[in-house]
Amino acid sequence: MNEPLRYQFIQDERLGISLPMLHLDWDDYSSEERADILLEWEEIRATIPDRILQLEVIIIEKTKQMSEEENFLRSCELNSEIHELASLINDLNIWFRVQQDHDTKVHQ
């Protein structure tokens, strides 16, 4: 019989990365499980700066398009798309700091 998953990483389509889903409180995991979780998260976390750079390139392109766009409705659409991409970058930055924040708390 399979034991239920105690944690997993699930792909977040919006952010383009996998996010941890912990089914227990952090303190309820063994030190080995915590190390496994942190190792997997660190591998995912390392991809976040490249993901942010990809989104920034798209923002730059859409900003250029918007500056040249004469159709007001299309300009509004581009502005909304830029806003969503900026929101993604903000969320990715928050996730990027998760490990850093955890390390800081552990060492205090």
N, CA, C and O atoms as a Tinker XYZ file with bonds, in Angstrom:
   432  protein
     1  N      0.845000   -1.186000    0.000000    73     2
     2  CA     0.000000    0.000000    0.000000    64     1     3
     3  C      0.887000    1.245000    0.000000    63     2     4     5
     4  O      1.865000    1.315000    0.744000    81     3
     5  N      0.540000    2.230000   -0.841000    73     3     6
     6  CA     1.324000    3.452000   -0.941000    64     5     7
     7  C      1.040000    4.373000    0.231000    63     6     8     9
     8  O     -0.106000    4.573000    0.634000    81     7
     9  N      2.111000    4.924000    0.762000    73     7    10
    10  CA     1.996000    5.898000    1.833000    64     9    11
    11  C      1.602000    7.235000    1.213000    63    10    12    13
    12  O      2.104000    7.580000    0.143000    81    11
    13  N      0.716000    7.999000    1.858000    73    11    14
    14  CA     0.320000    9.294000    1.278000    64    13    15
    15  C      1.526000   10.238000    1.207000    63    14    16    17
    16  O      2.421000   10.193000    2.050000    81    15
    17  N      1.524000   11.076000    0.200000    73    15    18
    18  CA     2.607000   12.041000    0.028000    64    17    19
    19  C      2.629000   13.022000    1.192000    63    18    20    21
    20  O      1.602000   13.577000    1.583000    81    19
    21  N      3.816000   13.218000    1.729000    73    19    22
    22  CA     3.969000   14.165000    2.833000    64    21    23
    23  C      4.285000   15.560000    2.307000    63    22    24    25
    24  O      4.037000   16.561000    2.979000    81    23
    25  N      4.833000   15.611000    1.101000    73    23    26
    26  CA     5.093000   16.876000    0.413000    64    25    27
    27  C      5.234000   16.580000   -1.070000    63    26    28    29
    28  O      5.472000   15.440000   -1.471000    81    27
    29  N      5.087000   17.601000   -1.864000    73    27    30
    30  CA     5.281000   17.460000   -3.300000    64    29    31
    31  C      5.556000   18.831000   -3.892000    63    30    32    33
    32  O      5.350000   19.858000   -3.245000    81    31
    33  N      6.022000   18.832000   -5.121000    73    31    34
    34  CA     6.231000   20.065000   -5.862000    64    33    35
    35  C      5.291000   20.027000   -7.058000    63    34    36    37
    36  O      5.296000   19.074000   -7.837000    81    35
    37  N      4.498000   21.061000   -7.190000    73    35    38
    38  CA     3.477000   21.105000   -8.232000    64    37    39
    39  C      3.765000   22.279000   -9.175000    63    38    40    41
    40  O      4.018000   23.402000   -8.737000    81    39
    41  N      3.720000   21.991000  -10.468000    73    39    42
    42  CA     3.972000   23.018000  -11.474000    64    41    43
    43  C      2.894000   24.096000  -11.411000    63    42    44    45
    44  O      1.701000   23.805000  -11.500000    81    43
    45  N      3.328000   25.337000  -11.256000    73    43    46
    46  CA     2.432000   26.484000  -11.307000    64    45    47
    47  C      2.524000   27.043000  -12.723000    63    46    48    49
    48  O      3.537000   27.634000  -13.098000    81    47
    49  N      1.480000   26.856000  -13.496000    73    47    50
    50  CA     1.500000   27.250000  -14.907000    64    49    51
    51  C      1.683000   28.757000  -15.067000    63    50    52    53
    52  O      2.356000   29.204000  -15.996000    81    51
    53  N      1.098000   29.529000  -14.184000    73    51    54
    54  CA     1.201000   30.987000  -14.268000    64    53    55
    55  C      2.644000   31.441000  -14.081000    63    54    56    57
    56  O      3.149000   32.258000  -14.851000    81    55
    57  N      3.308000   30.906000  -13.050000    73    55    58
    58  CA     4.673000   31.329000  -12.747000    64    57    59
    59  C      5.719000   30.615000  -13.596000    63    58    60    61
    60  O      6.819000   31.127000  -13.802000    81    59
    61  N      5.368000   29.430000  -14.084000    73    59    62
    62  CA     6.313000   28.680000  -14.895000    64    61    63
    63  C      7.354000   27.928000  -14.079000    63    62    64    65
    64  O      8.398000   27.546000  -14.607000    81    63
    65  N      7.081000   27.715000  -12.806000    73    63    66
    66  CA     7.977000   26.940000  -11.935000    64    65    67
    67  C      7.134000   26.011000  -11.071000    63    66    68    69
    68  O      5.922000   26.189000  -10.946000    81    67
    69  N      7.787000   25.025000  -10.479000    73    67    70
    70  CA     7.102000   24.154000   -9.521000    64    69    71
    71  C      7.188000   24.785000   -8.139000    63    70    72    73
    72  O      8.213000   25.353000   -7.762000    81    71
    73  N      6.104000   24.676000   -7.396000    73    71    74
    74  CA     6.057000   25.232000   -6.042000    64    73    75
    75  C      5.865000   24.114000   -5.034000    63    74    76    77
    76  O      5.208000   23.114000   -5.324000    81    75
    77  N      6.441000   24.282000   -3.847000    73    75    78
    78  CA     6.298000   23.245000   -2.826000    64    77    79
    79  C      4.885000   23.219000   -2.247000    63    78    80    81
    80  O      4.274000   24.260000   -2.006000    81    79
    81  N      4.396000   22.030000   -2.035000    73    79    82
    82  CA     3.135000   21.847000   -1.329000    64    81    83
    83  C      3.448000   20.943000   -0.139000    63    82    84    85
    84  O      3.631000   19.734000   -0.282000    81    83
    85  N      3.502000   21.553000    1.017000    73    83    86
    86  CA     3.816000   20.818000    2.231000    64    85    87
    87  C      2.517000   20.428000    2.919000    63    86    88    89
    88  O      1.663000   21.277000    3.173000    81    87
    89  N      2.373000   19.155000    3.216000    73    87    90
    90  CA     1.138000   18.663000    3.821000    64    89    91
    91  C      1.224000   18.615000    5.343000    63    90    92    93
    92  O      0.255000   18.268000    6.017000    81    91
    93  N      2.390000   18.964000    5.875000    73    91    94
    94  CA     2.602000   18.983000    7.321000    64    93    95
    95  C      3.245000   20.305000    7.701000    63    94    96    97
    96  O      3.717000   21.041000    6.834000    81    95
    97  N      3.266000   20.606000    8.976000    73    95    98
    98  CA     4.037000   21.742000    9.458000    64    97    99
    99  C      5.514000   21.426000    9.266000    63    98   100   101
   100  O      5.917000   20.266000    9.349000    81    99
   101  N      6.309000   22.434000    9.014000    73    99   102
   102  CA     7.734000   22.242000    8.741000    64   101   103
   103  C      8.411000   21.404000    9.827000    63   102   104   105
   104  O      9.215000   20.523000    9.523000    81   103
   105  N      8.086000   21.677000   11.082000    73   103   106
   106  CA     8.712000   20.969000   12.206000    64   105   107
   107  C      8.318000   19.495000   12.275000    63   106   108   109
   108  O      8.971000   18.721000   12.975000    81   107
   109  N      7.277000   19.096000   11.572000    73   107   110
   110  CA     6.832000   17.698000   11.582000    64   109   111
   111  C      7.585000   16.825000   10.573000    63   110   112   113
   112  O      7.401000   15.608000   10.549000    81   111
   113  N      8.430000   17.442000    9.743000    73   111   114
   114  CA     9.242000   16.677000    8.804000    64   113   115
   115  C     10.548000   16.274000    9.485000    63   114   116   117
   116  O     11.080000   17.004000   10.321000    81   115
   117  N     11.043000   15.115000    9.117000    73   115   118
   118  CA    12.340000   14.677000    9.641000    64   117   119
   119  C     13.431000   15.568000    9.044000    63   118   120   121
   120  O     13.201000   16.254000    8.048000    81   119
   121  N     14.596000   15.554000    9.645000    73   119   122
   122  CA    15.698000   16.368000    9.123000    64   121   123
   123  C     16.072000   15.905000    7.711000    63   122   124   125
   124  O     16.472000   16.721000    6.881000    81   123
   125  N     15.946000   14.611000    7.434000    73   123   126
   126  CA    16.223000   14.105000    6.089000    64   125   127
   127  C     15.200000   14.630000    5.081000    63   126   128   129
   128  O     15.560000   15.037000    3.977000    81   127
   129  N     13.931000   14.617000    5.467000    73   127   130
   130  CA    12.887000   15.139000    4.571000    64   129   131
   131  C     13.096000   16.635000    4.329000    63   130   132   133
   132  O     12.966000   17.106000    3.200000    81   131
   133  N     13.414000   17.369000    5.371000    73   131   134
   134  CA    13.658000   18.809000    5.216000    64   133   135
   135  C     14.812000   19.050000    4.250000    63   134   136   137
   136  O     14.740000   19.927000    3.389000    81   135
   137  N     15.873000   18.269000    4.402000    73   135   138
   138  CA    17.015000   18.423000    3.500000    64   137   139
   139  C     16.613000   18.117000    2.056000    63   138   140   141
   140  O     17.029000   18.818000    1.133000    81   139
   141  N     15.811000   17.077000    1.861000    73   139   142
   142  CA    15.339000   16.728000    0.517000    64   141   143
   143  C     14.482000   17.842000   -0.072000    63   142   144   145
   144  O     14.635000   18.214000   -1.235000    81   143
   145  N     13.580000   18.368000    0.750000    73   143   146
   146  CA    12.696000   19.455000    0.303000    64   145   147
   147  C     13.535000   20.674000   -0.077000    63   146   148   149
   148  O     13.340000   21.271000   -1.135000    81   147
   149  N     14.466000   21.030000    0.800000    73   147   150
   150  CA    15.286000   22.215000    0.550000    64   149   151
   151  C     16.180000   22.035000   -0.676000    63   150   152   153
   152  O     16.394000   22.986000   -1.427000    81   151
   153  N     16.695000   20.842000   -0.882000    73   151   154
   154  CA    17.523000   20.585000   -2.060000    64   153   155
   155  C     16.705000   20.738000   -3.336000    63   154   156   157
   156  O     17.135000   21.389000   -4.289000    81   155
   157  N     15.526000   20.131000   -3.344000    73   155   158
   158  CA    14.680000   20.245000   -4.537000    64   157   159
   159  C     14.251000   21.693000   -4.758000    63   158   160   161
   160  O     14.248000   22.179000   -5.889000    81   159
   161  N     13.888000   22.381000   -3.670000    73   159   162
   162  CA    13.470000   23.775000   -3.803000    64   161   163
   163  C     14.631000   24.634000   -4.305000    63   162   164   165
   164  O     14.431000   25.520000   -5.135000    81   163
   165  N     15.840000   24.376000   -3.807000    73   163   166
   166  CA    16.993000   25.163000   -4.225000    64   165   167
   167  C     17.254000   24.998000   -5.717000    63   166   168   169
   168  O     17.649000   25.956000   -6.381000    81   167
   169  N     17.042000   23.807000   -6.249000    73   167   170
   170  CA    17.201000   23.583000   -7.688000    64   169   171
   171  C     16.156000   24.373000   -8.479000    63   170   172   173
   172  O     16.467000   24.954000   -9.519000    81   171
   173  N     14.937000   24.389000   -7.988000    73   171   174
   174  CA    13.872000   25.158000   -8.655000    64   173   175
   175  C     14.145000   26.647000   -8.506000    63   174   176   177
   176  O     14.048000   27.410000   -9.467000    81   175
   177  N     14.485000   27.042000   -7.297000    73   175   178
   178  CA    14.742000   28.453000   -6.977000    64   177   179
   179  C     15.840000   29.019000   -7.873000    63   178   180   181
   180  O     15.778000   30.185000   -8.264000    81   179
   181  N     16.826000   28.220000   -8.195000    73   179   182
   182  CA    17.932000   28.671000   -9.034000    64   181   183
   183  C     17.484000   29.051000  -10.442000    63   182   184   185
   184  O     18.191000   29.778000  -11.140000    81   183
   185  N     16.319000   28.568000  -10.868000    73   183   186
   186  CA    15.815000   28.888000  -12.206000    64   185   187
   187  C     15.035000   30.202000  -12.239000    63   186   188   189
   188  O     14.754000   30.733000  -13.314000    81   187
   189  N     14.689000   30.721000  -11.077000    73   187   190
   190  CA    13.831000   31.908000  -11.020000    64   189   191
   191  C     14.476000   33.135000  -11.676000    63   190   192   193
   192  O     13.788000   33.819000  -12.435000    81   191
   193  N     15.752000   33.454000  -11.432000    73   191   194
   194  CA    16.317000   34.642000  -12.107000    64   193   195
   195  C     16.232000   34.567000  -13.629000    63   194   196   197
   196  O     15.955000   35.575000  -14.279000    81   195
   197  N     16.468000   33.386000  -14.208000    73   195   198
   198  CA    16.350000   33.247000  -15.662000    64   197   199
   199  C     14.908000   33.445000  -16.115000    63   198   200   201
   200  O     14.658000   34.047000  -17.160000    81   199
   201  N     13.966000   32.940000  -15.334000    73   199   202
   202  CA    12.541000   33.113000  -15.657000    64   201   203
   203  C     12.183000   34.599000  -15.621000    63   202   204   205
   204  O     11.452000   35.088000  -16.482000    81   203
   205  N     12.697000   35.307000  -14.632000    73   203   206
   206  CA    12.435000   36.751000  -14.530000    64   205   207
   207  C     13.021000   37.482000  -15.736000    63   206   208   209
   208  O     12.375000   38.367000  -16.297000    81   207
   209  N     14.222000   37.123000  -16.133000    73   207   210
   210  CA    14.836000   37.752000  -17.310000    64   209   211
   211  C     14.000000   37.520000  -18.569000    63   210   212   213
   212  O     13.843000   38.429000  -19.385000    81   211
   213  N     13.465000   36.313000  -18.729000    73   211   214
   214  CA    12.592000   36.023000  -19.874000    64   213   215
   215  C     11.384000   36.959000  -19.876000    63   214   216   217
   216  O     11.010000   37.504000  -20.914000    81   215
   217  N     10.786000   37.136000  -18.712000    73   215   218
   218  CA     9.604000   37.994000  -18.611000    64   217   219
   219  C      9.962000   39.456000  -18.860000    63   218   220   221
   220  O      9.188000   40.191000  -19.472000    81   219
   221  N     11.131000   39.875000  -18.388000    73   219   222
   222  CA    11.554000   41.262000  -18.617000    64   221   223
   223  C     11.746000   41.552000  -20.099000    63   222   224   225
   224  O     11.423000   42.644000  -20.566000    81   223
   225  N     12.268000   40.586000  -20.836000    73   223   226
   226  CA    12.433000   40.751000  -22.291000    64   225   227
   227  C     11.068000   40.941000  -22.944000    63   226   228   229
   228  O     10.912000   41.777000  -23.834000    81   227
   229  N     10.092000   40.176000  -22.506000    73   227   230
   230  CA     8.732000   40.299000  -23.052000    64   229   231
   231  C      8.144000   41.661000  -22.703000    63   230   232   233
   232  O      7.493000   42.289000  -23.538000    81   231
   233  N      8.369000   42.117000  -21.477000    73   231   234
   234  CA     7.871000   43.437000  -21.061000    64   233   235
   235  C      8.479000   44.532000  -21.933000    63   234   236   237
   236  O      7.773000   45.440000  -22.371000    81   235
   237  N      9.762000   44.451000  -22.183000    73   235   238
   238  CA    10.434000   45.457000  -23.018000    64   237   239
   239  C      9.827000   45.477000  -24.409000    63   238   240   241
   240  O      9.567000   46.546000  -24.963000    81   239
   241  N      9.601000   44.302000  -24.973000    73   239   242
   242  CA     9.005000   44.224000  -26.309000    64   241   243
   243  C      7.588000   44.797000  -26.318000    63   242   244   245
   244  O      7.226000   45.543000  -27.227000    81   243
   245  N      6.796000   44.452000  -25.318000    73   243   246
   246  CA     5.415000   44.949000  -25.263000    64   245   247
   247  C      5.384000   46.456000  -25.016000    63   246   248   249
   248  O      4.495000   47.148000  -25.512000    81   247
   249  N      6.344000   46.962000  -24.257000    73   247   250
   250  CA     6.437000   48.404000  -24.016000    64   249   251
   251  C      6.749000   49.138000  -25.319000    63   250   252   253
   252  O      6.181000   50.195000  -25.591000    81   251
   253  N      7.652000   48.577000  -26.122000    73   251   254
   254  CA     7.959000   49.156000  -27.436000    64   253   255
   255  C      6.713000   49.153000  -28.317000    63   254   256   257
   256  O      6.402000   50.140000  -28.982000    81   255
   257  N      6.007000   48.020000  -28.307000    73   255   258
   258  CA     4.779000   47.922000  -29.107000    64   257   259
   259  C      3.773000   48.971000  -28.648000    63   258   260   261
   260  O      3.126000   49.623000  -29.468000    81   259
   261  N      3.647000   49.126000  -27.346000    73   259   262
   262  CA     2.657000   50.071000  -26.812000    64   261   263
   263  C      3.016000   51.508000  -27.193000    63   262   264   265
   264  O      2.132000   52.315000  -27.482000    81   263
   265  N      4.294000   51.822000  -27.194000    73   263   266
   266  CA     4.699000   53.197000  -27.532000    64   265   267
   267  C      4.431000   53.525000  -28.998000    63   266   268   269
   268  O      4.296000   54.691000  -29.370000    81   267
   269  N      4.355000   52.483000  -29.824000    73   267   270
   270  CA     4.108000   52.681000  -31.252000    64   269   271
   271  C      2.652000   52.432000  -31.640000    63   270   272   273
   272  O      2.243000   52.707000  -32.769000    81   271
   273  N      1.890000   51.919000  -30.707000    73   271   274
   274  CA     0.499000   51.533000  -31.004000    64   273   275
   275  C     -0.390000   52.766000  -31.104000    63   274   276   277
   276  O     -0.365000   53.638000  -30.236000    81   275
   277  N     -1.171000   52.825000  -32.171000    73   275   278
   278  CA    -2.094000   53.936000  -32.372000    64   277   279
   279  C     -3.514000   53.575000  -31.972000    63   278   280   281
   280  O     -4.333000   54.455000  -31.704000    81   279
   281  N     -3.805000   52.280000  -31.931000    73   279   282
   282  CA    -5.136000   51.815000  -31.545000    64   281   283
   283  C     -5.225000   51.818000  -30.018000    63   282   284   285
   284  O     -4.505000   51.085000  -29.339000    81   283
   285  N     -6.124000   52.659000  -29.493000    73   283   286
   286  CA    -6.238000   52.824000  -28.043000    64   285   287
   287  C     -6.583000   51.509000  -27.345000    63   286   288   289
   288  O     -5.999000   51.198000  -26.307000    81   287
   289  N     -7.512000   50.737000  -27.889000    73   287   290
   290  CA    -7.892000   49.478000  -27.247000    64   289   291
   291  C     -6.720000   48.497000  -27.201000    63   290   292   293
   292  O     -6.502000   47.832000  -26.189000    81   291
   293  N     -5.970000   48.409000  -28.296000    73   291   294
   294  CA    -4.804000   47.519000  -28.302000    64   293   295
   295  C     -3.755000   48.007000  -27.306000    63   294   296   297
   296  O     -3.096000   47.207000  -26.643000    81   295
   297  N     -3.610000   49.321000  -27.211000    73   295   298
   298  CA    -2.674000   49.897000  -26.258000    64   297   299
   299  C     -3.067000   49.523000  -24.821000    63   298   300   301
   300  O     -2.204000   49.228000  -23.993000    81   299
   301  N     -4.355000   49.537000  -24.537000    73   299   302
   302  CA    -4.860000   49.135000  -23.220000    64   301   303
   303  C     -4.591000   47.649000  -22.966000    63   302   304   305
   304  O     -4.225000   47.257000  -21.858000    81   303
   305  N     -4.777000   46.829000  -24.006000    73   303   306
   306  CA    -4.487000   45.395000  -23.878000    64   305   307
   307  C     -3.008000   45.163000  -23.567000    63   306   308   309
   308  O     -2.665000   44.372000  -22.688000    81   307
   309  N     -2.149000   45.853000  -24.287000    73   307   310
   310  CA    -0.713000   45.723000  -24.045000    64   309   311
   311  C     -0.366000   46.159000  -22.619000    63   310   312   313
   312  O      0.437000   45.516000  -21.942000    81   311
   313  N     -0.970000   47.241000  -22.180000    73   311   314
   314  CA    -0.736000   47.723000  -20.823000    64   313   315
   315  C     -1.153000   46.669000  -19.793000    63   314   316   317
   316  O     -0.449000   46.445000  -18.808000    81   315
   317  N     -2.282000   46.035000  -20.024000    73   315   318
   318  CA    -2.738000   44.973000  -19.114000    64   317   319
   319  C     -1.782000   43.781000  -19.134000    63   318   320   321
   320  O     -1.491000   43.195000  -18.092000    81   319
   321  N     -1.298000   43.426000  -20.320000    73   319   322
   322  CA    -0.347000   42.319000  -20.434000    64   321   323
   323  C      0.950000   42.642000  -19.685000    63   322   324   325
   324  O      1.512000   41.784000  -19.004000    81   323
   325  N      1.412000   43.874000  -19.817000    73   323   326
   326  CA     2.625000   44.306000  -19.108000    64   325   327
   327  C      2.395000   44.242000  -17.604000    63   326   328   329
   328  O      3.260000   43.799000  -16.849000    81   327
   329  N      1.226000   44.686000  -17.185000    73   327   330
   330  CA     0.890000   44.651000  -15.754000    64   329   331
   331  C      0.916000   43.216000  -15.232000    63   330   332   333
   332  O      1.446000   42.966000  -14.150000    81   331
   333  N      0.361000   42.285000  -15.976000    73   331   334
   334  CA     0.347000   40.880000  -15.555000    64   333   335
   335  C      1.764000   40.320000  -15.492000    63   334   336   337
   336  O      2.104000   39.591000  -14.559000    81   335
   337  N      2.589000   40.657000  -16.477000    73   335   338
   338  CA     3.977000   40.188000  -16.461000    64   337   339
   339  C      4.739000   40.765000  -15.266000    63   338   340   341
   340  O      5.536000   40.064000  -14.643000    81   339
   341  N      4.499000   42.022000  -14.949000    73   339   342
   342  CA     5.141000   42.637000  -13.784000    64   341   343
   343  C      4.677000   41.951000  -12.497000    63   342   344   345
   344  O      5.460000   41.766000  -11.566000    81   343
   345  N      3.407000   41.581000  -12.457000    73   343   346
   346  CA     2.876000   40.853000  -11.301000    64   345   347
   347  C      3.559000   39.491000  -11.162000    63   346   348   349
   348  O      3.869000   39.062000  -10.051000    81   347
   349  N      3.791000   38.819000  -12.274000    73   347   350
   350  CA     4.504000   37.541000  -12.260000    64   349   351
   351  C      5.916000   37.721000  -11.704000    63   350   352   353
   352  O      6.371000   36.928000  -10.880000    81   351
   353  N      6.597000   38.760000  -12.158000    73   351   354
   354  CA     7.951000   39.020000  -11.675000    64   353   355
   355  C      7.936000   39.268000  -10.169000    63   354   356   357
   356  O      8.793000   38.764000   -9.444000    81   355
   357  N      6.970000   40.038000   -9.708000    73   355   358
   358  CA     6.851000   40.291000   -8.279000    64   357   359
   359  C      6.653000   38.984000   -7.510000    63   358   360   361
   360  O      7.313000   38.748000   -6.498000    81   359
   361  N      5.752000   38.145000   -7.989000    73   359   362
   362  CA     5.493000   36.860000   -7.314000    64   361   363
   363  C      6.728000   35.960000   -7.343000    63   362   364   365
   364  O      7.032000   35.289000   -6.357000    81   363
   365  N      7.431000   35.946000   -8.462000    73   363   366
   366  CA     8.653000   35.139000   -8.551000    64   365   367
   367  C      9.721000   35.647000   -7.576000    63   366   368   369
   368  O     10.437000   34.853000   -6.966000    81   367
   369  N      9.822000   36.958000   -7.435000    73   367   370
   370  CA    10.765000   37.517000   -6.466000    64   369   371
   371  C     10.412000   37.106000   -5.043000    63   370   372   373
   372  O     11.300000   36.824000   -4.238000    81   371
   373  N      9.143000   37.071000   -4.736000    73   371   374
   374  CA     8.712000   36.619000   -3.409000    64   373   375
   375  C      9.116000   35.170000   -3.202000    63   374   376   377
   376  O      9.678000   34.828000   -2.162000    81   375
   377  N      8.838000   34.314000   -4.177000    73   375   378
   378  CA     9.219000   32.907000   -4.059000    64   377   379
   379  C     10.732000   32.742000   -4.001000    63   378   380   381
   380  O     11.228000   31.849000   -3.313000    81   379
   381  N     11.461000   33.576000   -4.702000    73   379   382
   382  CA    12.917000   33.499000   -4.675000    64   381   383
   383  C     13.458000   33.750000   -3.271000    63   382   384   385
   384  O     14.461000   33.158000   -2.873000    81   383
   385  N     12.797000   34.624000   -2.526000    73   383   386
   386  CA    13.239000   34.952000   -1.172000    64   385   387
   387  C     12.815000   33.925000   -0.138000    63   386   388   389
   388  O     13.278000   33.992000    1.000000    81   387
   389  N     11.954000   32.976000   -0.485000    73   387   390
   390  CA    11.465000   32.007000    0.505000    64   389   391
   391  C     12.607000   31.265000    1.167000    63   390   392   393
   392  O     12.651000   31.192000    2.395000    81   391
   393  N     13.522000   30.716000    0.406000    73   391   394
   394  CA    14.646000   29.978000    0.988000    64   393   395
   395  C     15.534000   30.916000    1.789000    63   394   396   397
   396  O     15.965000   30.580000    2.892000    81   395
   397  N     15.802000   32.074000    1.242000    73   395   398
   398  CA    16.646000   33.046000    1.924000    64   397   399
   399  C     16.040000   33.432000    3.264000    63   398   400   401
   400  O     16.752000   33.495000    4.266000    81   399
   401  N     14.742000   33.692000    3.298000    73   399   402
   402  CA    14.066000   34.043000    4.545000    64   401   403
   403  C     14.141000   32.898000    5.536000    63   402   404   405
   404  O     14.354000   33.123000    6.727000    81   403
   405  N     13.969000   31.664000    5.058000    73   403   406
   406  CA    14.030000   30.498000    5.937000    64   405   407
   407  C     15.435000   30.365000    6.521000    63   406   408   409
   408  O     15.582000   30.131000    7.721000    81   407
   409  N     16.473000   30.512000    5.685000    73   407   410
   410  CA    17.856000   30.414000    6.158000    64   409   411
   411  C     18.149000   31.470000    7.211000    63   410   412   413
   412  O     18.820000   31.190000    8.204000    81   411
   413  N     17.650000   32.682000    6.998000    73   411   414
   414  CA    17.868000   33.751000    7.959000    64   413   415
   415  C     17.245000   33.419000    9.301000    63   414   416   417
   416  O     17.861000   33.645000   10.343000    81   415
   417  N     16.036000   32.887000    9.292000    73   415   418
   418  CA    15.344000   32.531000   10.543000    64   417   419
   419  C     16.068000   31.387000   11.256000    63   418   420   421
   420  O     16.155000   31.384000   12.483000    81   419
   421  N     16.579000   30.433000   10.513000    73   419   422
   422  CA    17.261000   29.276000   11.108000    64   421   423
   423  C     18.542000   29.729000   11.797000    63   422   424   425
   424  O     18.892000   29.203000   12.854000    81   423
   425  N     19.244000   30.696000   11.215000    73   423   426
   426  CA    20.535000   31.115000   11.751000    64   425   427
   427  C     20.415000   32.172000   12.834000    63   426   428   429
   428  O     21.430000   32.560000   13.413000    81   427
   429  N     19.235000   32.645000   13.124000    73   427   430
   430  CA    19.069000   33.664000   14.176000    64   429   431
   431  C     19.001000   33.037000   15.542000    63   430   432
   432  O     18.864000   33.744000   16.540000    81   431
